[in-house]
Amino acid sequence: MTTQKSVHVFFSKPSGHTPPPDNPFELSAVVRSAPPVTPARGALEALLANITSAEDAAGFVPLDAAGLSIGELTITNFVAEVNFFSGGHKSWAGDLSPVIFKKAVERTLKQFPTVHTVTVKVDDNPDFDSLQ
């Protein structure tokens, strides 16, 4: 009996070429393990754990996920809603960091057949990725 399930988590891996319009941050999947009972939460935990040294050497870019933890995750009627908490102290490394984080979370959750739409919040803010 398998105690873990293979899941994909998505990180940016720039190719040096013009990215496709449907994947402007060139998010690519890497395989991780997650508990079979809660694979979506396990995939998000793996995403927060970030890239490995081998993935770094292969050209993947780490997410700006420092200080974030999964607060609430619900999946109902094909809609996933996740709220990450930072204690109100999250500062992003650059203007695109929150956008890339949000897209990585969306792609990671949409691998599951029970998820078609994703809402991502940080500290209860759904607009955390807005450029200001």
KOLKOLKOL-888345 format. One record per atom (N, C-alpha, C): residue number from 0; residue in one letter; atom name; x, y, z. Coordinates in Angstrom, 2 decimals, m for minus. Example, Ala and Ser with C-alpha at 12.3 -4.5 7.8 and 13.67 -1.06 7.14 Angstrom:
<recs>
seq, type, atom, X, Y, Z
0, A, N, 13.19, m5.69, 7.80
0, A, CA, 12.30, m4.50, 7.80
0, A, C, 13.20, m3.30, 7.80
1, S, N, 12.85, m2.25, 7.08
1, S, CA, 13.67, m1.06, 7.14
1, S, C, 12.90, 0.03, 7.87
</recs>
This chain:
<recs>
seq, type, atom, X, Y, Z
0, M, N, 0.84, m1.18, 0.00
0, M, CA, 0.00, 0.00, 0.00
0, M, C, 0.88, 1.25, 0.00
1, T, N, 0.59, 2.18, m0.89
1, T, CA, 1.36, 3.41, m1.01
1, T, C, 0.89, 4.40, 0.04
2, T, N, 1.84, 4.99, 0.73
2, T, CA, 1.48, 5.98, 1.75
2, T, C, 1.55, 7.40, 1.21
3, Q, N, 2.07, 7.59, 0.01
3, Q, CA, 2.18, 8.92, m0.59
3, Q, C, 1.64, 8.89, m2.01
4, K, N, 1.23, 10.04, m2.50
4, K, CA, 0.72, 10.19, m3.86
4, K, C, 1.63, 11.18, m4.58
5, S, N, 1.94, 10.90, m5.83
5, S, CA, 2.73, 11.84, m6.62
5, S, C, 1.85, 13.01, m7.05
6, V, N, 2.37, 14.21, m6.87
6, V, CA, 1.67, 15.43, m7.28
6, V, C, 2.66, 16.32, m8.01
7, H, N, 2.14, 17.28, m8.75
7, H, CA, 2.97, 18.25, m9.43
7, H, C, 2.88, 19.59, m8.70
8, V, N, 4.01, 20.26, m8.61
8, V, CA, 4.04, 21.65, m8.15
8, V, C, 4.76, 22.44, m9.24
9, F, N, 4.40, 23.69, m9.36
9, F, CA, 4.86, 24.48, m10.51
9, F, C, 5.77, 25.62, m10.07
10, F, N, 6.92, 25.69, m10.75
10, F, CA, 7.89, 26.75, m10.53
10, F, C, 8.29, 27.32, m11.88
11, S, N, 8.73, 28.55, m11.87
11, S, CA, 9.18, 29.21, m13.09
11, S, C, 10.52, 28.63, m13.54
12, K, N, 10.61, 28.37, m14.84
12, K, CA, 11.87, 27.91, m15.42
12, K, C, 12.05, 28.65, m16.75
13, P, N, 12.62, 29.86, m16.68
13, P, CA, 12.79, 30.67, m17.89
13, P, C, 13.64, 29.95, m18.95
14, S, N, 13.18, 30.04, m20.19
14, S, CA, 13.86, 29.36, m21.29
14, S, C, 14.81, 30.28, m22.05
15, G, N, 14.66, 31.58, m21.84
15, G, CA, 15.46, 32.52, m22.61
15, G, C, 14.79, 32.91, m23.92
16, H, N, 13.64, 32.30, m24.20
16, H, CA, 12.86, 32.61, m25.40
16, H, C, 11.59, 33.33, m24.99
17, T, N, 10.88, 33.85, m25.94
17, T, CA, 9.60, 34.51, m25.65
17, T, C, 8.63, 33.47, m25.09
18, P, N, 8.12, 33.72, m23.88
18, P, CA, 7.21, 32.73, m23.29
18, P, C, 5.87, 32.71, m24.01
19, P, N, 5.18, 31.57, m23.96
19, P, CA, 3.87, 31.50, m24.59
19, P, C, 2.87, 32.37, m23.84
20, P, N, 1.89, 32.93, m24.55
20, P, CA, 0.91, 33.83, m23.90
20, P, C, 0.13, 33.15, m22.77
21, D, N, m0.10, 31.84, m22.87
21, D, CA, m0.87, 31.16, m21.84
21, D, C, 0.00, 30.74, m20.64
22, N, N, 1.31, 31.01, m20.70
22, N, CA, 2.21, 30.68, m19.60
22, N, C, 3.36, 31.71, m19.56
23, P, N, 3.02, 32.98, m19.29
23, P, CA, 4.03, 34.05, m19.38
23, P, C, 5.18, 33.92, m18.40
24, F, N, 4.99, 33.18, m17.31
24, F, CA, 6.07, 33.02, m16.33
24, F, C, 6.78, 31.69, m16.48
25, E, N, 6.45, 30.97, m17.56
25, E, CA, 7.08, 29.70, m17.91
25, E, C, 7.09, 28.73, m16.73
26, L, N, 5.91, 28.54, m16.14
26, L, CA, 5.77, 27.62, m15.03
26, L, C, 5.84, 26.19, m15.55
27, S, N, 6.69, 25.39, m14.91
27, S, CA, 6.86, 23.99, m15.28
27, S, C, 6.69, 23.13, m14.04
28, A, N, 6.21, 21.92, m14.25
28, A, CA, 5.93, 21.01, m13.14
28, A, C, 7.16, 20.26, m12.69
29, V, N, 7.24, 20.06, m11.38
29, V, CA, 8.17, 19.12, m10.77
29, V, C, 7.34, 18.18, m9.91
30, V, N, 7.84, 16.99, m9.69
30, V, CA, 7.08, 15.98, m8.96
30, V, C, 7.47, 16.01, m7.48
31, R, N, 6.43, 15.94, m6.66
31, R, CA, 6.61, 15.84, m5.21
31, R, C, 5.67, 14.73, m4.71
32, S, N, 5.78, 14.43, m3.43
32, S, CA, 4.89, 13.46, m2.78
32, S, C, 3.97, 14.18, m1.82
33, A, N, 2.74, 13.66, m1.72
33, A, CA, 1.75, 14.25, m0.82
33, A, C, 0.91, 13.13, m0.23
34, P, N, 0.31, 13.37, 0.93
34, P, CA, m0.58, 12.36, 1.51
34, P, C, m1.77, 12.09, 0.58
35, P, N, m2.15, 10.84, 0.38
35, P, CA, m3.24, 10.55, m0.54
35, P, C, m4.60, 11.08, m0.08
36, V, N, m4.78, 11.29, 1.22
36, V, CA, m6.05, 11.79, 1.73
36, V, C, m6.19, 13.29, 1.51
37, T, N, m5.07, 14.02, 1.54
37, T, CA, m5.09, 15.48, 1.37
37, T, C, m4.03, 15.90, 0.34
38, P, N, m4.16, 15.44, m0.90
38, P, CA, m3.10, 15.74, m1.87
38, P, C, m3.00, 17.22, m2.24
39, A, N, m4.10, 17.94, m2.25
39, A, CA, m4.03, 19.36, m2.61
39, A, C, m3.25, 20.13, m1.55
40, R, N, m3.54, 19.90, m0.29
40, R, CA, m2.80, 20.57, 0.78
40, R, C, m1.33, 20.15, 0.74
41, G, N, m1.08, 18.87, 0.52
41, G, CA, 0.30, 18.39, 0.43
41, G, C, 1.05, 19.03, m0.72
42, A, N, 0.37, 19.22, m1.86
42, A, CA, 1.01, 19.88, m3.00
42, A, C, 1.35, 21.33, m2.66
43, L, N, 0.45, 22.02, m1.97
43, L, CA, 0.74, 23.41, m1.58
43, L, C, 1.87, 23.48, m0.56
44, E, N, 1.91, 22.52, 0.35
44, E, CA, 3.03, 22.49, 1.31
44, E, C, 4.35, 22.27, 0.58
45, A, N, 4.34, 21.41, m0.44
45, A, CA, 5.54, 21.18, m1.23
45, A, C, 5.92, 22.44, m2.00
46, L, N, 4.93, 23.17, m2.47
46, L, CA, 5.19, 24.43, m3.18
46, L, C, 5.85, 25.43, m2.24
47, L, N, 5.35, 25.53, m1.02
47, L, CA, 5.93, 26.45, m0.04
47, L, C, 7.34, 26.03, 0.36
48, A, N, 7.63, 24.72, 0.27
48, A, CA, 8.97, 24.23, 0.61
48, A, C, 9.99, 24.64, m0.45
49, N, N, 9.51, 25.02, m1.63
49, N, CA, 10.32, 25.59, m2.70
49, N, C, 11.14, 24.55, m3.45
50, I, N, 12.02, 25.04, m4.32
50, I, CA, 12.79, 24.18, m5.21
50, I, C, 13.94, 23.50, m4.47
51, T, N, 14.38, 22.38, m5.05
51, T, CA, 15.55, 21.67, m4.52
51, T, C, 16.82, 22.24, m5.15
52, S, N, 17.95, 21.86, m4.63
52, S, CA, 19.21, 22.33, m5.20
52, S, C, 19.38, 21.79, m6.62
53, A, N, 18.89, 20.58, m6.89
53, A, CA, 18.98, 20.03, m8.25
53, A, C, 18.10, 20.83, m9.21
54, E, N, 16.92, 21.24, m8.76
54, E, CA, 16.03, 22.05, m9.60
54, E, C, 16.62, 23.44, m9.83
55, D, N, 17.27, 23.98, m8.81
55, D, CA, 17.96, 25.26, m8.95
55, D, C, 19.04, 25.13, m10.03
56, A, N, 19.79, 24.06, m9.98
56, A, CA, 20.86, 23.83, m10.97
56, A, C, 20.28, 23.62, m12.37
57, A, N, 19.05, 23.12, m12.43
57, A, CA, 18.39, 22.89, m13.73
57, A, C, 17.72, 24.14, m14.28
58, G, N, 17.79, 25.27, m13.55
58, G, CA, 17.25, 26.53, m14.06
58, G, C, 15.92, 26.95, m13.50
59, F, N, 15.38, 26.22, m12.54
59, F, CA, 14.13, 26.64, m11.91
59, F, C, 14.41, 27.82, m10.97
60, V, N, 13.44, 28.70, m10.84
60, V, CA, 13.58, 29.89, m10.00
60, V, C, 12.72, 29.69, m8.74
61, P, N, 13.30, 29.93, m7.56
61, P, CA, 12.50, 29.76, m6.34
61, P, C, 11.36, 30.77, m6.26
62, L, N, 10.28, 30.35, m5.65
62, L, CA, 9.16, 31.25, m5.39
62, L, C, 9.49, 32.15, m4.21
63, D, N, 8.92, 33.32, m4.21
63, D, CA, 9.02, 34.20, m3.05
63, D, C, 7.89, 33.81, m2.10
64, A, N, 8.13, 32.72, m1.35
64, A, CA, 7.10, 32.20, m0.45
64, A, C, 7.54, 32.23, 1.00
65, A, N, 8.65, 32.89, 1.29
65, A, CA, 9.17, 32.94, 2.65
65, A, C, 8.15, 33.56, 3.59
66, G, N, 7.97, 32.93, 4.72
66, G, CA, 7.07, 33.46, 5.74
66, G, C, 5.61, 33.12, 5.55
67, L, N, 5.28, 32.40, 4.48
67, L, CA, 3.88, 32.04, 4.23
67, L, C, 3.57, 30.64, 4.74
68, S, N, 2.37, 30.47, 5.25
68, S, CA, 1.87, 29.16, 5.63
68, S, C, 0.43, 29.05, 5.15
69, I, N, m0.04, 27.82, 4.99
69, I, CA, m1.41, 27.61, 4.53
69, I, C, m2.34, 27.81, 5.71
70, G, N, m3.23, 28.76, 5.56
70, G, CA, m4.23, 28.99, 6.59
70, G, C, m5.41, 28.07, 6.34
71, E, N, m6.22, 28.44, 5.40
71, E, CA, m7.42, 27.67, 5.10
71, E, C, m7.41, 27.25, 3.65
72, L, N, m7.78, 26.00, 3.40
72, L, CA, m7.94, 25.47, 2.05
72, L, C, m9.25, 24.72, 1.99
73, T, N, m10.13, 25.17, 1.09
73, T, CA, m11.39, 24.45, 0.88
73, T, C, m11.56, 24.20, m0.61
74, I, N, m12.16, 23.06, m0.92
74, I, CA, m12.50, 22.72, m2.31
74, I, C, m13.95, 22.27, m2.30
75, T, N, m14.79, 23.07, m2.94
75, T, CA, m16.22, 22.80, m2.99
75, T, C, m16.75, 23.15, m4.37
76, N, N, m17.51, 22.25, m4.97
76, N, CA, m18.12, 22.50, m6.29
76, N, C, m17.09, 22.97, m7.32
77, F, N, m15.94, 22.30, m7.36
77, F, CA, m14.87, 22.57, m8.32
77, F, C, m14.17, 23.91, m8.12
78, V, N, m14.38, 24.56, m6.97
78, V, CA, m13.72, 25.82, m6.65
78, V, C, m12.82, 25.62, m5.44
79, A, N, m11.53, 25.91, m5.64
79, A, CA, m10.58, 25.86, m4.53
79, A, C, m10.37, 27.27, m4.02
80, E, N, m10.43, 27.42, m2.71
80, E, CA, m10.13, 28.69, m2.08
80, E, C, m9.04, 28.45, m1.06
81, V, N, m7.95, 29.20, m1.19
81, V, CA, m6.83, 29.04, m0.27
81, V, C, m6.42, 30.40, 0.26
82, N, N, m6.18, 30.45, 1.56
82, N, CA, m5.73, 31.67, 2.21
82, N, C, m4.40, 31.37, 2.89
83, F, N, m3.37, 32.05, 2.46
83, F, CA, m2.05, 31.90, 3.06
83, F, C, m1.88, 33.00, 4.10
84, F, N, m1.20, 32.65, 5.18
84, F, CA, m0.97, 33.62, 6.24
84, F, C, 0.51, 33.93, 6.38
85, S, N, 0.78, 35.21, 6.63
85, S, CA, 2.14, 35.64, 6.90
85, S, C, 2.20, 36.39, 8.23
86, G, N, 1.08, 36.48, 8.88
86, G, CA, 1.02, 37.30, 10.09
86, G, C, 1.01, 38.78, 9.77
87, G, N, 0.69, 39.10, 8.50
87, G, CA, 0.64, 40.50, 8.08
87, G, C, 1.99, 41.11, 7.79
88, H, N, 3.01, 40.25, 7.70
88, H, CA, 4.37, 40.77, 7.53
88, H, C, 5.01, 40.40, 6.19
89, K, N, 4.22, 39.92, 5.24
89, K, CA, 4.81, 39.50, 3.97
89, K, C, 5.21, 40.70, 3.14
90, S, N, 6.48, 40.74, 2.77
90, S, CA, 6.94, 41.74, 1.81
90, S, C, 7.50, 40.94, 0.63
91, W, N, 7.15, 41.35, m0.55
91, W, CA, 7.52, 40.62, m1.76
91, W, C, 8.85, 41.12, m2.30
92, A, N, 9.60, 40.22, m2.90
92, A, CA, 10.94, 40.54, m3.40
92, A, C, 10.90, 41.47, m4.61
93, G, N, 9.82, 41.45, m5.36
93, G, CA, 9.70, 42.30, m6.55
93, G, C, 8.26, 42.41, m6.97
94, D, N, 8.00, 43.29, m7.93
94, D, CA, 6.63, 43.54, m8.38
94, D, C, 5.94, 42.29, m8.91
95, L, N, 6.68, 41.41, m9.58
95, L, CA, 6.07, 40.22, m10.17
95, L, C, 6.01, 39.03, m9.22
96, S, N, 6.73, 39.09, m8.11
96, S, CA, 6.77, 37.95, m7.18
96, S, C, 5.38, 37.49, m6.73
97, P, N, 4.48, 38.40, m6.31
97, P, CA, 3.16, 37.92, m5.88
97, P, C, 2.34, 37.35, m7.04
98, V, N, 2.52, 37.88, m8.24
98, V, CA, 1.78, 37.37, m9.40
98, V, C, 2.26, 35.96, m9.75
99, I, N, 3.57, 35.76, m9.74
99, I, CA, 4.12, 34.44, m10.04
99, I, C, 3.68, 33.44, m8.97
100, F, N, 3.70, 33.86, m7.71
100, F, CA, 3.25, 32.99, m6.62
100, F, C, 1.80, 32.56, m6.84
101, K, N, 0.94, 33.52, m7.15
101, K, CA, m0.48, 33.22, m7.35
101, K, C, m0.67, 32.25, m8.52
102, K, N, 0.02, 32.48, m9.64
102, K, CA, m0.11, 31.59, m10.80
102, K, C, 0.40, 30.19, m10.48
103, A, N, 1.49, 30.09, m9.71
103, A, CA, 2.02, 28.78, m9.33
103, A, C, 1.02, 28.02, m8.46
104, V, N, 0.37, 28.72, m7.54
104, V, CA, m0.66, 28.10, m6.71
104, V, C, m1.83, 27.62, m7.57
105, E, N, m2.29, 28.47, m8.48
105, E, CA, m3.41, 28.12, m9.35
105, E, C, m3.09, 26.88, m10.17
106, R, N, m1.93, 26.85, m10.82
106, R, CA, m1.56, 25.70, m11.66
106, R, C, m1.41, 24.44, m10.82
107, T, N, m0.85, 24.59, m9.63
107, T, CA, m0.68, 23.43, m8.76
107, T, C, m2.03, 22.85, m8.36
108, L, N, m2.99, 23.69, m8.02
108, L, CA, m4.30, 23.18, m7.60
108, L, C, m5.15, 22.67, m8.77
109, K, N, m4.98, 23.26, m9.94
109, K, CA, m5.81, 22.85, m11.08
109, K, C, m5.42, 21.49, m11.65
110, Q, N, m4.36, 20.86, m11.14
110, Q, CA, m4.03, 19.51, m11.59
110, Q, C, m5.06, 18.50, m11.08
111, F, N, m5.79, 18.86, m10.04
111, F, CA, m6.74, 17.94, m9.43
111, F, C, m8.09, 18.03, m10.15
112, P, N, m8.70, 16.89, m10.45
112, P, CA, m9.96, 16.91, m11.20
112, P, C, m11.11, 17.59, m10.47
113, T, N, m10.98, 17.78, m9.17
113, T, CA, m12.04, 18.44, m8.40
113, T, C, m11.88, 19.95, m8.36
114, V, N, m10.87, 20.48, m9.09
114, V, CA, m10.61, 21.93, m9.08
114, V, C, m10.61, 22.48, m10.50
115, H, N, m11.51, 23.43, m10.75
115, H, CA, m11.55, 24.13, m12.03
115, H, C, m11.21, 25.61, m11.87
116, T, N, m11.55, 26.16, m10.70
116, T, CA, m11.33, 27.58, m10.42
116, T, C, m10.60, 27.70, m9.09
117, V, N, m9.70, 28.69, m9.00
117, V, CA, m8.92, 28.87, m7.78
117, V, C, m8.98, 30.33, m7.34
118, T, N, m9.22, 30.54, m6.06
118, T, CA, m9.13, 31.85, m5.44
118, T, C, m7.98, 31.79, m4.44
119, V, N, m7.04, 32.71, m4.59
119, V, CA, m5.87, 32.75, m3.72
119, V, C, m5.88, 34.06, m2.94
120, K, N, m5.66, 33.94, m1.64
120, K, CA, m5.56, 35.12, m0.78
120, K, C, m4.27, 35.01, 0.04
121, V, N, m3.74, 36.14, 0.42
121, V, CA, m2.66, 36.21, 1.39
121, V, C, m3.12, 37.16, 2.49
122, D, N, m3.15, 36.66, 3.72
122, D, CA, m3.65, 37.43, 4.86
122, D, C, m5.04, 38.00, 4.58
123, D, N, m5.90, 37.15, 4.04
123, D, CA, m7.30, 37.48, 3.72
123, D, C, m7.46, 38.47, 2.58
124, N, N, m6.39, 38.81, 1.88
124, N, CA, m6.44, 39.78, 0.80
124, N, C, m6.40, 39.08, m0.55
125, P, N, m7.52, 39.11, m1.32
125, P, CA, m7.51, 38.48, m2.64
125, P, C, m6.77, 39.30, m3.68
126, D, N, m6.45, 40.56, m3.39
126, D, CA, m5.77, 41.45, m4.33
126, D, C, m4.30, 41.64, m3.98
127, F, N, m3.71, 40.69, m3.25
127, F, CA, m2.32, 40.82, m2.83
127, F, C, m1.37, 40.93, m4.01
128, D, N, m1.81, 40.46, m5.19
128, D, CA, m0.93, 40.45, m6.36
128, D, C, m1.11, 41.67, m7.25
129, S, N, m1.93, 42.63, m6.84
129, S, CA, m2.14, 43.84, m7.64
129, S, C, m0.89, 44.70, m7.62
130, L, N, m0.49, 45.14, m8.79
130, L, CA, 0.64, 46.06, m8.87
130, L, C, 0.17, 47.44, m8.46
131, Q, N, 0.91, 48.07, m7.57
131, Q, CA, 0.47, 49.36, m7.06
131, Q, C, 1.46, 50.44, m7.35
</recs>
